[in-house]
Every structure is written in C-alpha cells, then in structure tokens.
C-alpha cells in the first residue's frame, strides 16, 4: 500500500478524479481518499512512482508519505 499527501485535493470532485486516474492505471487498485488530511491510500501492484505519475497526470501533484 502506498500513501500520498495530495494538498490540492479539496472536494468530492477531486476524489472522483483521483479514483478515476488510478483506475485507468490499475483497474484492480483500491483507493481511499481522506479530504480532511489530504491523504490518499492506494493498494495497487504498481510502483509508488507509477501511482504518483498517474496522480500528477490527473492534475493532483502528490508526495509519497512515509
């Protein structure tokens, strides 16, 4: 599981766009978005770099959380 800080995620539209972007990259991935903390947890077989690229491509710059 990879966790990202996505500071630009602020509403339901943002979470839908993020979920769509990850689904396009990995249809089997599961995504949990927390608007209060701006954190996104992704369970996927893709690397963290690939997931970050998908998020960035959707317009949501993300930083891998430790």
C-alpha positions as CSV (number, residue, x, y, z in Angstrom):
1,X,0.0,0.0,0.0
2,X,1.2,3.5,-0.9
3,X,0.1,6.6,0.9
4,X,0.3,10.1,-0.7
5,X,-0.2,13.6,0.5
6,X,-2.2,15.4,-2.1
7,X,-2.5,19.1,-1.0
8,X,-4.7,20.1,-3.9
9,X,-7.4,17.5,-3.1
10,X,-10.3,19.5,-1.6
11,X,-13.7,18.2,-2.6
12,X,-15.7,15.2,-3.9
13,X,-14.9,16.1,-7.5
14,X,-11.2,15.8,-6.6
15,X,-11.6,12.4,-5.1
16,X,-13.5,11.2,-8.1
17,X,-10.8,12.4,-10.5
18,X,-8.1,10.7,-8.4
19,X,-10.1,7.5,-8.2
20,X,-10.6,7.6,-12.0
21,X,-6.9,8.3,-12.7
22,X,-5.8,5.4,-10.5
23,X,-8.4,3.0,-12.0
24,X,-7.2,3.9,-15.5
25,X,-3.6,3.0,-14.4
26,X,-4.6,-0.1,-12.5
27,X,-8.2,-1.3,-12.7
28,X,-7.7,-3.6,-9.7
29,X,-6.4,-0.9,-7.4
30,X,-8.3,0.2,-4.3
31,X,-8.3,3.9,-3.4
32,X,-9.1,5.6,-0.1
33,X,-9.2,9.4,0.0
34,X,-9.3,11.4,3.2
35,X,-10.3,15.0,2.4
36,X,-9.6,16.2,6.0
37,X,-6.0,15.2,5.9
38,X,-5.4,15.4,2.1
39,X,-4.1,11.8,2.2
40,X,-4.8,9.1,-0.4
41,X,-4.1,5.4,0.3
42,X,-3.7,3.2,-2.7
43,X,-3.5,-0.6,-2.7
44,X,-2.0,-1.5,-6.1
45,X,0.6,-3.7,-7.8
46,X,2.0,-0.6,-9.5
47,X,5.1,1.1,-8.0
48,X,4.7,4.3,-6.0
49,X,6.4,6.2,-8.8
50,X,3.8,5.0,-11.3
51,X,1.0,5.9,-8.9
52,X,2.4,9.4,-8.4
53,X,2.7,9.8,-12.1
54,X,-1.0,8.9,-12.5
55,X,-1.9,11.4,-9.8
56,X,0.3,14.1,-11.4
57,X,-1.2,13.4,-14.8
58,X,-4.7,14.0,-13.4
59,X,-3.6,17.4,-12.1
60,X,-3.0,16.4,-8.5
61,X,0.7,16.6,-7.5
62,X,1.3,14.1,-4.8
63,X,4.1,13.4,-2.3
64,X,4.7,9.9,-1.1
65,X,4.1,9.8,2.7
66,X,6.4,7.9,4.9
